Amino acid sequence: MSKQILGSSAHLCAALVAATLTACGGGGGGGSPSSPAAAIPEGDHLLFAVNSLSVTETDGSSSVSVLRTGDGVGETTINYLFSDGSATNGADFEASDGVLSWADGETGAKTIKFDLQPDVDTETLENFEIELYGLTGNETLSGSNSLSVEITDAVCHRVSGVMPTNTSWVEPCYYLIDTVTMTEQAQLSIEQGVTVIANANAGIVVADNASIYAQGTQAKPVSFKGLAPIAGAWSGIAINSTNPMQQLNHVAIESANIGVDVSTGAQLGSFANNTLSHTGVAAVRIPSNAIDSLGDGLVFNNNPGGIRLHADKVTNENPLTLTAQATHYSIGRLLIVDGDLVLEPGVELRFAADTLMYVSQNGSVNAVGSQAQPIAISGVDPRAGFWNGIQWVSSTSTKNRLSYVTVEHAGGDPARSGNLVIEGSGVNLAIDNSMIANSAGYGIYQVSSGSNLTLETVTYSNNRLGDHFVR
């Protein structure tokens, strides 16, 4: 005999209500139809919290809960797997099989999560199944061992062209059939939970004094993605506007060529709690004087270019300090350091092919990490000789220091083949607790013995021509 959530089953009421609400969407978009709650049987059981589940493809993510009822004696586990129906894993939804576990004395809900993949096609109702199997423990499996999940299609509104007036996107889905360009003083406002899907080479350009305002939430982010789930599937968001009110918070940007591209002279007002994934050139490309606008809570997944800096010169008037991010910085051109460059603990800095850091007479590089937060300087491609290293030429600054730093994969300059190149008398450089490795030439290539080079606890590894050459 089974009974509803009354009387002695009241201790599971809150768990079942919460699990049912979760099963009704609870992800990026929410708002999907209600799902009928399961009845709680007497005794020790495992069961789905709902009898069926209906979601909308623009919900972003969803989940269903499995309940453990009874006394909770001993440990219990159960496996779950996803089976395609008319909806296909990897195309219409994304999910991985797994195991749910309860400790001895633990009862209540455990959650099975999955992501939904919206598209621009008009489709009929689609479905897939979640199956429970392999129960261990004292419980029995109550009700059906499988749950059908139905995915309802969402209309995707087609947009493109120049937009010189304020525009709001409030519907669940928008399809960029070509690039949308905001001009004059227009603002593009995108409501939480909205999904934007872009054609190949399409994107969003914010020009003139226009702005973009995309303010999602943790539960309902604003999502941008290409038609195909591959890096570079669409161009991304380009900010060329001098308006300081650009707002991108709680957004997810996937499969763009450059996730957010901020041009020289443009401004990025607020950029926090965002996820950037599977980009081609870079997750973010930004002027070095605007990196302070990168806020907290940023997540980066599979972005080979990391944060690409518009940087070709550091001067006394425009010094540069890089703080650690959840991904690496990258530089795609010669970087002339004619002022103070500071790399803070935990920074990773990678250089494009055949580029180098040139530290002039007035410049300095101060990279002081720690054992817990070392600094890494290397090439974008981790192979010997990919870039040309750091070259100090007559830099007499006493600020030059590498501490708890790894420098590798350089030595590509045939004239000065080393990860670190020291040229000219009077160069001051102190290196301690650091690793110099994987050079196509020497670890250190020292042209003048008149330099003031201090080495303490420096380790060398796999430098093709040798560790330290003095000419």
N, C-alpha and C positions, 0 to 999 in steps of 0.2 A: 504494500500500500504506500502511496506517496501523498505528500501534502504540500500546500503552498507555504509561503514564508510567514508562518504564524507560530505561536506557542513556543515549543522547545526548539524550533529551528530559527528563532529570532537572532541567535548569535551569528547566523550566516546572512542575515538580511542585508546588512550594509555591504558585505562583500559581493553579494549577488546583484544588488542595485548598481554598485560601481562597475561591476563586470559587464552588466547589460548596457550601461551607458557607454562604456568603452567599446563594446561590440557594435554600437550603433554609429560608428565612424570614428570620432575622437582623434582624428589626425589632422592633416593639413587643412582640409576644407570643412569637415564636420557636416552636419545638416542632413545626413542620409536618413532613410526611413527607419522607424523603430523596428527592433528585432524581438520576437516573442521570447520571454524569459522561460527557462526550463523549470519544471517542478523539482523540489528537493526531496529525495526519498529518505526514509528512515535508514539508519545504519551507516556502515562505512562504504563510501562510494567515490568514484571519480566520474564527472560528467561535464559536458559542455554547459556553459552558463546560459546559452540561448539555443533554441531549436533550429534556427536558420539565421542568416545574416545577409542584409542588403546594404550595399554601399554605392557611392557614385564615383566615377573614375577620376574626378577632380578632388576627391577628399585628401589626396596626398598620401596618407597612411591610415591604417586601421588595425584592429586587433580583435581577438576573441579570447575569452577566459575559460579555463578549465578549473572546476571546483573540486576540492577534497572535502568530503563531509565525514561526520562521525567523530570518533575519539582521537584520531591521528596517531595511533600506536605504531611505532616503527617508521623506518624510512620508506618512501614510495616514489617510484619514477614511472613515467610513461613516455613513449616516443610519439612524435607527430610527423606527418609528411604531407606535402602539397601535391595534388594531382590536377593536371590540366583537364578542363572541360572544353567549352567553346572559348574560354579565356586561357591564354598561354603565359606560363611563367617566363619572364624575361621580356615580354612584349606588352601584355595587358596588366600584369602585376609582377612584383619581384619578391621572392620569399625563399627562405632556406629551411630545410628540415631540421629538427632538433629534438631535445629531450626536456621535459619538465620534471622538477624534483621537489619533494617536500621532505623536510627533516622530521625526526621523531618528535611528536607533539605538535606539529605544525598542520593547520588546516586552512581552508580558504582558497583564494583564487591565484592562479598563475596565468601569465599572459602569452599568447602566441601572436606575434606581430608580422605584418606584411605591408609593403608599399604598393601604391596604385600608380599606373602609368597612363596618363591621359593621352589622347591622340585627337587628330582633327577630322577623322572619318566619322560618318554617320553610321551607327551600328545598332543592331538589335541587342536585347539583353544577353549578357555573357555570364558564364559561371565557372567556378573551379571548386575543388573539394579539399577539406582538411581532414585527415584521418588519424585516429588515435590507435596505437597498437603497442604490444610488448609491455603490458602493465606488470610491475613488480610491487610487492607489498601485500597488505592485508585487505585492501579494498577490492570491490568488484566494479566493473565499468557499467554505469547505468545509462539507459537510453541508447541512442545510436552511437556507433564508434566513428561516424563521419558527419561532417557538417558542410552543407552547401553554401557557398558564398556567391551571391548574385551581384554583378556590376552593371549599374545603370549608366547609359551613355549621357554625356553632357554636350550641349550645343557649344561650339567654339566659334566666336564671332570674328570675322575676318577684318583685319585692319591693315592700313599701309598709308604712305604718303606724308606730306608736310602738314603739320598741325600748328597753326599760329595762335590758337586760342586754348584756354584751359580745357582739359579733357580728363574725364574720370572713367576708369575701368572698374566696374563693380560686379560684372557677371562672372561666373565661375571660370570661364576659359576664353582666351583671346588667341587668334592665329595670325602671326605676322606673315602675310603672303609676300610682303616686301618691307623694306626699312621704313620705320616711322621716325620722322624728324620733327622734334619740337623746336619751334623758332620764336623769335621776338621775346616776349615775357611770359609765354604760356607755361603752365605747369601741368605735367602728367601725373595724376594721382591714381595709385593702384591700391585697391582695398585688400585687407588681409585675406588670405586664403585663395586669392586669384592665381590661376596658372596661365602663363604666357608661353606659347609654343611658336618657334620661329622656323621659317623656311631656310634652306641653305643660303648663306650670304646675307640674309636679312638680319636686322638688329634694331636697336633704339639709339638714336643720336639726339643728344641734348645740346642745342646750339644757341648762339646769340646770348640772351640773358634769360633763357628758359630754365626750367628745373624739373626734376623728377622727385616724386614723393611716394616711396613704396615702404609702407610701415606695416610689416606683418607682426605676428606674435609667435611665441614658441610653439603653440598648438596649431596655429594657422599661418605659416610663413607664406610670403609671396614667392612663387616658383617661376623661374625662367629656364627654358630648355629648348634644344633643337628637336627637329622631327626624328632624327636618328640619334641613338645613344652613343655617339662617338665624339672624340675631341675635335673641335673645329667645325661642328655641324651647323653653327650659325655664328654671326660675327660678334655678338655680345652687346654691352651697353657702353656707348662712347659719350663721355662728358667733355664737351668743348666750351661750356658756358662759364662765364665769369660770375654767375650768380652763386653766392655762398650757401644757398639753402638746399643743396642737394641732400636728400635723405634716403638712404638705403639701409634699413634695419630689419632683422629677422627675414632675410630673403635667402633663397637657395638658387644658385646659378650653376647650371650644368651644361657641359658639352659645347661651350662657346670657344671661339678662337682666342679672344681675350675677354675674360669675364666682365671686368670693369676697366675701361681705358680712359684715364684722365689725362688730357693733353696739357702741354706746357702752358701755364698762365690760367688754366681752369682751376676750379675749386671743388672739393668734396667736403660737404658740411658734416654729415654724420654717417658712419659706416661701421656698424657693430652687430654682433650676434648673427653673422651671416655664414653660410656654407657655400664654398666654391669647389666644384668637382669637374674632373676630366676635361680641362681646358687644353688648347693647342699651344699657343705662344706663352701665355701667362694667365694666372688667376686674376691678377691686378697689374696694370701698368700705370705708374704714377710718378710725377715729378718728385725729386728728392726733397724739395722744400714743402711737400704736402703730405709726407708720410705720417705726420702727427695726427692726421684725420683718420688713420686706421685705428678703429676702436677695439674694445675687448670682445671676447667671445667668438672670434673668427675661427672657422674650421676649414681646413684645406685637405682635399682628397685627390691624389693623382694629378698634380699640376707640375709638370716638369720645369716650367719657367718660373714657378713660384711667384714672388712679387718682383716684377721687372721695374727697375728704376730708370727714369729719364735722367741720367746723370752722366756728364762727360767731364765735369770739372768741379773740384772743391776749392774754394778760395777763402781768404781771411774774412771777406765780407759775407760769404755763404758757407760756413763750416757745415759738416754733416755728422750727425750721430745716428747710428742704427741700433735700435733696440730689438731684442729677440721677439720673433713672431712664431706662430705655429707652423710656419713653413720657411723656406729659404728665400733670400733676396737673390736676384740675378742682375747682371750688367751685361749689355749687349755691345758695348763699344769701349774704346780706349778711355780709361778714367785717369785724368790728370789731377793729382792731389797737390794743390798749391796753397792749402790751408790745413786746418785740423780735421782729420777723419778719425772718428771714435767708433769702435765696435764694442758693444756692451756684451756681458756674459750671455752665452747661449746663441749668439748670432751665427747664422750660416750664410756665407756669401759665395756665389758661384759666378764664374765668368764664361762668356761665350767664346767660341773658337777664335784663336789668334788674337785675342784681346789681352790687355795687361793693365796693371795699376802702376802708374808712373809717379813717383814721389819726388817732387822738385825741391830746390834749395829752400823754399819757404814753406814746404809742406811737412806733415807728420802723420804717421799712422800709429794710433794707440789702441791696441786690441788686447785687453786684459780680461781673460775669462777666469774660470775657477775649475777645480777638479770636478765639482758637481755640474757646472755649466761651462764646458769648454767652447771655444770658438772654432769654426771650420771654414777654411777658405780653399776653394777648389774650382774645377771646371764644371760646366753644366753636364758635360759627358765625362764620366769618371774613367778617363784613360790618359796615360802618360803623354805629355806634349800637347794636350788639347788646347791649353792657353799658355800665355807667355810669362806668367808669374808677376811678382811684385818687384819693382826696380826702384831702388833709392839712388838718386843721382845728386850728389853734393848736398843732401839733406842733413843739416847740422843740428836739427831740433833734438833736444833731450827728451821730448815726448815720445819719440819713436820706441815702441816696445811691443813685443809679442810675448804674451804669457798665457799658458794653457791654450795654445793655438795649434791646430793641425793645418799645414799648407801642403797641398798635393796636386798631382796631375798637370803640372806646368812643365817648363823647360822647352817650350816650343819655339823660342826665338833662337835661330841658328847663330846669331852674333853674340848673344848673352844667354847661354843655355843653362837656366837654373830655375828652381822654384822661387828662390830669393836671389836678387842681383844687387850687389853693392858696388857702386862705382864713384870714384873721386875721393880724395883725402878729406878728412873732417866729417865723414858721415857718422852719425851717432845712431846705434841700434843695439838694444838689449833684448835678448831672447832667453826665456827660461821656461822650463816645464812644458816643452813643446815638441811636436813631431813634424819632421820634414820628410816627405815620402813620395814615391811614385813619380819621380821626375824623369823626363826623357833625356835630360842632361845631368847636371849636378844638383845636389840638394841646395847648397849655397855656392854662388858664383861671385867671387870677390875680386874685383879688378885692381883695387889699390890696397896695399897692406897698411896704408896710413889711416885707414878707417878705424873708428873706435867701436869695434864689434865685441860685445860681451855675450858669452854663451854659458848657460848654466842649466844642467839637466836637459839637454837637447838630444832627442832620439832621431836617428835616421833609419830609413827603410826603403829598399828597392829603388835607389836612385841610379839610373843606368850608367852614368859616367863616373860616379863617385859622390861622396857625401859633401865635401868642402874643398873647393878649388880656389887657390889664391894665385893670381897672376902678377 
